[in-house]
């Protein structure tokens, strides 16, 4: 009746500015239901149509607030939840040419104006972060020529940058000595050392690589198929 649906941009949301002790259960779950539930419901309704036509582009809206700060606790939680949703859908959709990415937009929106009290910041964002300048990067992710999938980006004015999830090489304790809390404590600098790290695009990539590392190459090794069949 309505023809095709090729693109979804999940942009709807609400906000709050409370710390954890003042967030009621009602506010918390309302925030998750609107942001995560809304994004899930819209995408779920369109998914069979995109799958049938073997084409779709989905862009989820995150927020710089997801990186953490004392206030907006339920809003920040919801935005990080959308990141998980986007990565799950990207793993599922790639087999059907449905590509799913997320964008962390930073711009002077009508909602932002209400919260900015400093005139200097307001002027700066008017000059360098007008909301309209976020559009080209979002549209590229939704374009039929784009093959980007499962990625996350910051878009602020004319700046577009990649946000990625990585894992350090970490510290692997020897199986020839006791494994204790002191073992972890005394090697914590190796755990958090970011000089060498691996990007984690999805579980299919992480699983076999992690199993090989945790066994220090001594085990038989596990393939992607082994990982899929285990669950």
Rosetta blueprint (number, residue, H / E / L):
1 X L
2 X L
3 X L
4 X L
5 X L
6 X L
7 X E
8 X E
9 X E
10 X E
11 X L
12 X L
13 X L
14 X L
15 X L
16 X L
17 X L
18 X L
19 X L
20 X H
21 X H
22 X H
23 X L
24 X L
25 X H
26 X H
27 X H
28 X H
29 X H
30 X H
31 X H
32 X H
33 X H
34 X H
35 X H
36 X H
37 X H
38 X H
39 X H
40 X H
41 X H
42 X H
43 X H
44 X H
45 X H
46 X H
47 X H
48 X H
49 X H
50 X H
51 X H
52 X H
53 X H
54 X L
55 X L
56 X E
57 X E
58 X E
59 X E
60 X E
61 X E
62 X L
63 X L
64 X H
65 X H
66 X H
67 X H
68 X L
69 X L
70 X L
71 X L
72 X L
73 X H
74 X H
75 X H
76 X H
77 X H
78 X H
79 X H
80 X H
81 X H
82 X H
83 X H
84 X H
85 X H
86 X H
87 X H
88 X H
89 X H
90 X H
91 X H
92 X H
93 X H
94 X H
95 X H
96 X H
97 X L
98 X E
99 X E
100 X E
101 X E
102 X E
103 X E
104 X E
105 X E
106 X E
107 X L
108 X E
109 X L
110 X H
111 X H
112 X H
113 X H
114 X H
115 X H
116 X L
117 X L
118 X L
119 X H
120 X H
121 X H
122 X H
123 X H
124 X H
125 X H
126 X H
127 X H
128 X H
129 X L
130 X E
131 X H
132 X H
133 X H
134 X H
135 X H
136 X H
137 X H
138 X H
139 X H
140 X H
141 X H
142 X L
143 X L
144 X L
145 X L
146 X L
147 X L
148 X L
149 X L
150 X L
151 X L
152 X E
153 X E
154 X E
155 X E
156 X E
157 X L
158 X L
159 X E
160 X E
161 X E
162 X E
163 X E
164 X L
165 X L
166 X E
167 X E
168 X E
169 X L
170 X L
171 X L
172 X L
173 X L
174 X L
175 X L
176 X L
177 X L
178 X L
179 X L
180 X L
181 X H
182 X H
183 X H
184 X H
185 X H
186 X H
187 X L
188 X H
189 X H
190 X H
191 X H
192 X L
193 X L
194 X L
195 X L
196 X L
197 X E
198 X E
199 X E
200 X L
201 X L
202 X L
203 X H
204 X H
205 X H
206 X H
207 X H
208 X H
209 X H
210 X H
211 X H
212 X H
213 X H
214 X H
215 X L
216 X L
217 X L
218 X L
219 X L
220 X L
221 X L
222 X L
223 X L
224 X H
225 X H
226 X H
227 X H
228 X H
229 X H
230 X L
231 X L
